[in-house]
Amino acid sequence: MTIGWCFDNTYFKLSKAFKEDIKPIPVKKPELVLFNKKLAEDLNLDFSNLDNQKLSELFSGNSLPEGSNSLAQAYAGHQFGHFTMLGDGRAVLIGEHLSKDNKRYDIQFKGSGKTAFSRNGDGRAALGPMLREYIISEAMNGLRIPTTRSLAVVKTGEDVIREAFLPGAILTRIASSHIRVGTFQYIAAREKKDELEVLLNYVINRHYPDIKNSKNKAIDLLANVMEKQIDLVVNWMRVGFVHGVMNTDNMSISGETIDYGPCAFMDTYDPKTVFSSIDQMGRYAYCNQPVITKWNLSRFAECLIPFIDNDQEKAIELATKIINSFEKKYEEKWLNMMRDKLGLFGVDEKDKFLILDLLTWMHQKKVDYTNTFCHLMNENIDDDKNYEDKDFQNWKIRWDERLKTNNNTSEKYLELMKTVNPLIIPRNHKVEEALEEAKKNNLKPINQLIKVLKGPYSHQKDILDYQIGSNSDKKYQTFCGT
């Protein structure tokens, strides 16, 4: 029987400085909960000859595929600004799979048991957070935002102790790699330049081969990673996504969204929206995501200084120049994104004021972020009387005038708006409802939610319930799950 695994485990071949070679710890009674058949097909993997029991054994790590070489990756991180040496404390990378189009994917088990990096943790994961990561990561993929993916969730048949006894689970996560800013920080902290050079070249060969023969690979890598991260955070802002824990160990060098801990989507527009129970100061609030992205990139730049120039002062000057270009690049891409959301073609110097006036009105009136743009596309999802407000109507007159420029037509601007404004996001109360039912072994709501979230820009039947925000005044909080 051939599943189609094609392992080429390049990270495993790196020295012990980068990892611990370790196998997943077997679990008592694995049981398949979710399986992403479409993703498996995209990876050119065929599990059709495996029954659920065999799939459970595979995705729990109880049986490993031929060609896998499992390891836990070493990395560090600035967690809420404080530097810590970390690593995969509850995850094992089983290998790198090559698809038919020669794309390389990390296959990782999250919640697979203790490693050398677990510190005081149990190395396990609870079912709720693993199901949440499955839902949100697949929703992000549907929203066309770079992200890690979820292939399967398996219950372990064992409890984990958090605030209470919770059912344990393992998530199979797929990524173009799990190399983070924190990976560079970990190696840089060892103060062995040869190891850092190995990592630099490895990342360039794997993710940015176009700069392999560059005169200054380090500075070009910094510039490339910055572009990817700006694109990513602009996409987050576009759909109202709040990551919640933007530590440097959660910033992927590949530019994918990684680690869906206390993340959530904003309903009512408020720039200071925070969902994470541990973010008391709002460090990772919605409006702070661009600022933190720049801060994290600055930490990345510090790691690269030895390879930017032999003269440290000159190296710092060159790196600073790149980092200081962040605001201008971000603002330009953010403005263009917002123009798209409003169906605006070309550039007008008044666009920024038009956009900011709308956002200010949304904040003052506490209206739904996603549904306001739907309303502007004539998709009247909820009967919000705020849209009859005089200030909003006056703003619409200005918007209508701007729409008439650059040979724009209603067909053109609506077509543009429909490509960037989702009709559906993972509404927090719907996610919680699905997770609550999953606790009772009722998987119908979670499967229906995942199905709906696959097509967020298209009209689907009977989806109104998934489009309306929560009526509750209670502050929504999310938790890390560790």
C-alpha positions in Angstrom: 0.0 0.0 0.0 1.4 3.4 -1.0 0.2 6.6 0.7 2.6 8.7 -1.3 5.0 10.0 1.3 8.1 11.5 -0.2 10.4 12.5 2.7 13.5 14.6 2.2 14.4 15.6 5.7 17.0 18.4 5.3 16.5 20.0 8.8 17.2 16.6 10.4 20.7 16.7 8.8 21.6 19.9 10.7 23.7 19.6 13.8 22.3 19.0 17.3 22.5 22.8 18.0 19.3 23.2 16.0 17.2 20.3 17.4 16.7 17.3 19.5 16.2 14.0 17.7 13.1 12.5 19.5 10.1 10.4 18.6 6.5 11.2 19.6 5.5 9.6 22.9 2.8 6.9 22.1 -0.7 7.5 23.4 -3.2 5.1 25.0 -6.2 5.1 22.7 -6.0 7.4 19.6 -9.2 8.3 17.9 -9.6 10.3 14.7 -11.7 13.4 15.1 -11.0 15.5 12.0 -9.3 14.7 8.7 -8.6 17.1 5.9 -9.1 15.0 2.8 -8.7 17.9 0.4 -5.4 19.0 1.9 -4.2 15.4 1.8 -5.0 15.4 -2.0 -3.1 18.7 -2.5 -0.1 17.1 -0.8 -0.4 14.1 -3.2 -1.1 11.8 -0.3 -3.7 9.0 -0.6 -5.0 7.6 2.7 -8.0 5.9 1.2 -6.8 2.4 2.0 -6.4 3.2 5.7 -9.4 2.8 8.0 -10.0 5.3 10.9 -8.0 3.2 13.3 -5.0 3.1 11.1 -5.3 6.9 10.5 -5.5 7.4 14.3 -2.4 5.4 14.8 -0.6 7.4 12.1 -1.7 10.9 13.2 -1.1 10.2 16.9 2.5 9.3 16.2 1.9 5.7 17.5 3.1 4.5 14.1 5.5 6.6 12.0 5.6 6.5 8.2 8.7 5.1 6.5 11.2 7.8 5.7 10.3 10.1 8.6 13.0 11.4 11.0 11.3 13.0 13.9 12.8 15.9 15.9 12.0 18.8 18.2 13.2 22.2 16.9 15.2 24.6 19.1 14.3 28.3 19.1 14.0 31.2 21.4 11.5 34.1 21.7 10.7 37.5 23.0 7.5 36.6 24.9 5.7 39.8 25.6 9.0 41.5 25.3 11.0 39.2 27.5 13.7 37.0 26.0 13.5 33.3 26.7 15.2 30.2 25.3 12.4 27.9 24.1 12.0 25.1 21.6 9.3 22.6 20.6 8.1 21.8 24.1 5.0 19.9 22.8 5.6 19.3 19.1 7.6 16.9 17.0 8.5 17.5 13.3 8.4 14.1 11.6 9.9 15.2 8.4 9.6 17.2 5.2 7.3 15.9 2.5 7.8 16.8 -1.2 4.7 17.1 -3.3 4.6 16.3 -7.0 5.3 19.9 -7.9 8.4 19.7 -5.7 7.0 21.9 -3.0 8.4 21.2 0.5 6.1 20.8 3.5 6.9 20.3 7.2 4.7 17.6 8.8 4.5 18.3 12.5 2.6 16.7 15.4 1.5 19.2 18.0 0.8 17.8 21.4 3.0 14.8 20.9 4.7 14.6 24.3 7.6 15.9 26.3 10.9 17.0 24.7 14.1 18.5 26.0 12.4 21.9 25.5 9.3 21.2 27.6 10.6 23.0 30.7 7.8 22.3 33.2 5.2 21.5 30.6 3.6 18.1 30.0 4.2 18.2 26.3 0.6 17.5 25.5 -2.3 19.5 24.1 -6.0 19.7 24.9 -8.7 18.9 22.4 -10.3 22.4 22.4 -7.2 24.4 21.3 -6.3 21.8 18.6 -9.7 22.0 17.1 -9.6 25.8 17.3 -6.3 25.8 15.4 -7.8 23.5 12.8 -10.8 25.7 12.3 -9.0 29.0 12.2 -6.0 27.9 10.1 -8.3 26.4 7.5 -10.5 29.6 7.6 -7.3 31.7 7.0 -6.5 29.5 4.0 -10.1 30.1 2.7 -9.5 33.8 3.2 -6.4 33.5 0.9 -4.0 34.5 3.7 -0.6 32.7 4.0 -0.9 30.2 6.9 0.1 26.9 8.3 -2.5 24.2 7.6 -4.2 21.4 9.5 -4.3 17.9 8.2 -5.8 16.0 11.2 -6.9 16.1 14.8 -6.7 12.9 16.9 -7.9 12.4 20.5 -5.3 10.6 22.6 -7.5 8.8 25.0 -5.6 10.5 27.8 -6.5 13.6 29.9 -4.4 16.7 30.3 -4.5 18.9 33.3 -5.1 22.6 32.7 -7.7 24.5 34.8 -9.4 21.1 34.9 -9.0 17.6 33.4 -9.4 18.0 29.6 -9.3 15.4 26.8 -5.9 15.3 25.1 -5.4 15.6 21.4 -2.7 15.9 18.7 -2.9 18.2 15.7 -1.0 17.4 12.5 0.2 20.7 11.2 1.5 21.4 7.7 3.8 24.4 7.0 6.3 25.5 4.4 8.6 25.4 7.4 8.6 26.0 11.1 11.6 28.3 11.1 10.9 31.4 13.1 12.6 34.7 14.0 13.1 32.9 17.3 15.1 30.2 15.6 17.7 32.8 14.6 17.6 34.3 18.1 18.4 30.9 19.6 21.4 30.2 17.4 22.6 33.8 17.7 22.5 33.5 21.5 24.9 30.6 21.3 27.5 33.1 19.9 28.8 30.6 17.3 29.0 32.4 14.0 29.5 29.2 12.0 26.1 27.9 13.3 24.4 31.1 12.4 25.9 31.0 8.9 24.5 27.5 8.4 21.0 28.7 9.4 21.3 31.8 7.2 22.2 29.7 4.1 19.7 27.0 4.9 16.8 29.5 5.1 17.9 31.2 1.9 18.2 27.9 0.0 14.8 26.7 1.3 12.7 29.9 1.1 14.5 32.6 -0.8 16.7 30.9 -3.5 16.6 34.0 -5.7 19.1 35.8 -3.4 21.5 32.8 -3.1 24.1 34.6 -5.2 23.4 38.0 -3.8 26.4 40.2 -2.8 24.8 40.8 0.6 22.6 37.8 1.4 21.8 38.8 5.0 20.5 42.3 4.1 18.5 40.9 1.2 17.0 38.2 3.5 16.0 40.9 6.0 14.4 42.9 3.2 12.5 39.8 1.8 11.2 38.7 5.2 10.1 42.2 5.9 8.1 42.4 2.7 6.4 39.0 3.5 5.5 40.1 7.0 4.1 43.4 5.9 1.9 41.6 3.3 0.8 39.2 6.0 -0.1 41.7 8.7 -1.9 43.9 6.0 -4.0 40.8 5.3 -4.7 40.3 9.0 -5.9 43.9 9.2 -8.0 43.4 6.1 -10.2 40.7 7.7 -10.1 41.9 11.3 -7.9 39.1 12.5 -6.1 39.5 15.9 -3.3 37.0 16.3 -3.1 37.5 20.1 0.4 36.3 20.8 2.9 37.9 18.4 6.1 36.8 20.2 9.2 36.4 18.0 8.8 32.6 18.2 5.5 33.0 16.5 6.8 34.9 13.5 7.6 32.6 10.6 10.5 33.3 8.3 8.4 32.0 5.4 5.7 34.7 6.0 2.9 32.3 7.1 0.6 32.8 10.0 1.7 30.4 12.7 0.4 29.3 16.1 -3.3 29.9 16.6 -3.4 30.2 20.4 -5.5 33.1 21.8 -6.4 34.4 18.3 -9.9 35.6 17.2 -11.7 37.8 14.7 -13.0 41.2 15.5 -16.8 41.7 15.3 -17.4 45.3 16.4 -14.7 47.6 15.1 -12.4 48.8 17.8 -8.6 49.3 17.0 -7.7 48.3 20.6 -9.4 44.9 20.4 -7.6 42.3 22.6 -8.9 38.7 23.0 -6.0 37.1 24.8 -6.5 36.5 28.5 -2.8 37.1 29.2 -2.4 40.3 27.2 -3.3 42.6 30.1 -1.5 45.7 28.5 -2.8 45.3 25.0 0.7 44.7 23.5 -0.8 42.5 20.8 -4.0 44.5 20.2 -5.4 44.7 16.6 -4.0 48.2 16.1 -0.6 47.2 17.5 0.0 44.4 15.1 2.0 46.5 12.5 4.1 48.0 15.3 4.9 44.6 16.8 5.8 43.3 13.4 8.4 46.0 13.0 9.7 45.3 16.5 10.0 41.6 15.8 11.8 42.3 12.5 14.3 44.5 14.5 15.1 41.5 16.7 15.6 39.5 13.5 17.9 42.2 12.1 20.1 42.0 15.3 20.8 38.3 14.6 22.0 39.1 11.1 24.4 41.9 12.0 27.6 39.7 11.8 26.8 38.9 8.1 25.6 42.3 6.9 29.1 43.9 7.2 32.4 43.2 9.0 32.2 46.7 10.3 29.6 46.5 13.0 28.6 50.1 12.9 28.1 50.0 9.1 26.1 46.7 9.5 23.8 48.4 12.1 23.4 51.4 9.8 22.4 49.2 6.8 20.0 47.1 8.9 18.5 50.2 10.5 17.9 51.7 7.0 15.9 48.6 6.0 13.9 48.5 9.3 13.1 52.2 9.1 11.5 51.8 5.7 8.8 49.7 7.4 6.3 52.4 8.1 6.3 53.8 4.6 6.0 50.4 3.0 3.3 49.3 5.4 1.2 52.4 5.0 1.4 52.2 1.2 0.3 48.6 1.2 -2.4 49.2 3.9 -3.8 52.1 2.0 -3.9 50.1 -1.2 -5.7 47.3 0.7 -8.3 49.7 2.0 -8.8 51.2 -1.4 -9.5 47.7 -2.6 -12.0 47.1 0.2 -13.8 50.3 -0.9 -13.6 49.5 -4.6 -11.3 52.5 -5.4 -9.1 52.5 -8.4 -6.0 54.7 -8.8 -4.7 57.1 -6.1 -6.3 60.3 -4.7 -4.5 62.3 -2.0 -7.8 62.5 -0.1 -8.2 58.6 0.0 -6.5 58.4 3.4 -9.0 60.8 5.0 -11.9 59.0 3.3 -10.7 55.7 4.8 -9.9 57.1 8.3 -13.3 58.9 8.5 -15.1 55.6 7.8 -13.1 53.7 10.4 -13.6 56.5 13.0 -17.4 56.4 12.3 -17.3 52.6 12.7 -15.5 52.9 16.0 -17.8 55.6 17.4 -21.0 53.8 16.4 -19.6 50.4 17.4 -20.7 48.7 14.1 -19.6 45.4 12.7 -16.3 45.6 10.8 -16.9 42.8 8.3 -20.6 43.5 7.7 -20.0 47.3 7.1 -18.0 46.4 4.0 -20.7 43.9 3.1 -23.3 46.7 3.4 -21.2 48.8 1.0 -21.4 45.9 -1.5 -25.2 45.9 -1.1 -25.0 42.7 1.0 -27.4 43.7 3.7 -26.7 41.0 6.3 -28.1 42.7 9.5 -30.7 45.4 9.9 -28.4 47.9 11.6 -30.0 51.3 11.9 -26.6 52.9 12.2 -26.3 52.7 8.4 -29.2 55.3 8.2 -27.1 57.6 10.3 -26.6 61.1 8.8 -22.8 61.1 9.2 -22.6 57.8 7.4 -24.9 59.0 4.6 -22.7 62.1 4.2 -19.6 59.9 4.1 -21.3 57.8 1.4 -21.8 60.9 -0.8 -18.0 61.5 -0.7 -17.3 57.8 -1.4 -19.7 57.8 -4.4 -17.9 60.9 -5.8 -14.5 59.1 -5.4 -15.9 55.9 -7.1 -16.8 57.9 -10.2 -13.1 58.7 -11.0 -10.7 56.6 -13.1 -13.4 55.3 -15.4 -14.9 53.3 -12.6 -18.2 51.5 -12.9 -20.4 49.7 -10.4 -19.5 46.4 -12.0 -15.8 47.1 -11.7 -15.8 48.4 -8.2 -18.1 45.6 -6.9 -16.0 43.0 -8.5 -12.9 44.4 -6.8 -14.6 44.7 -3.4 -15.8 41.1 -3.6 -12.3 39.7 -3.9 -11.1 41.2 -0.6 -14.2 41.6 1.6 -15.3 38.3 3.0 -19.0 37.6 3.5 -18.1 35.2 6.3 -15.4 35.1 9.0 -15.0 32.6 11.9 -17.5 34.4 14.2 -16.2 33.8 17.8 -19.5 32.7 19.2 -19.9 30.2 16.3 -16.4 28.8 16.9 -17.2 28.4 20.7 -20.6 26.7 19.9 -18.8 24.2 17.6 -16.1 23.5 20.2 -18.7 23.0 23.0 -20.6 20.5 20.9 -17.4 18.7 20.0 -16.8 18.1 23.7 -20.1 16.2 23.7 -18.9 14.1 20.7 -21.2 16.0 18.3 -19.0 16.9 15.4 -21.8 18.1 13.1 -21.5 21.8 14.0 -17.7 21.9 13.6 -17.8 20.1 10.3 -20.5 22.5 9.0 -18.5 25.5 10.2 -15.4 24.3 8.5 -17.4 23.7 5.3 -18.9 27.2 5.3 -15.5 28.9 6.0 -13.9 27.3 2.9 -15.8 29.8 0.7 -15.8 33.1 2.5 -16.1 35.2 -0.6 -18.9 33.3 -2.3 -22.7 33.2 -1.7 -23.8 30.1 0.0 -27.2 28.8 1.1 -28.5 29.3 4.6 -25.4 31.0 6.0 -27.0 34.1 7.7 -26.5 32.5 11.1 -22.7 32.5 10.4 -22.6 36.1 9.3 -24.1 37.9 12.3 -21.9 38.9 15.2 -22.6 37.9 18.8 -25.4 39.8 20.7 -23.6 39.3 24.0 -22.1 42.3 25.8 -19.7 39.9 27.6 -16.0 40.5 26.7 -14.8 37.6 24.6 -11.6 36.0 25.9 -9.3 33.3 24.4 -6.6 31.3 26.1 -3.2 29.8 25.1 -4.1 26.2 26.0 -0.6 25.5 27.4 
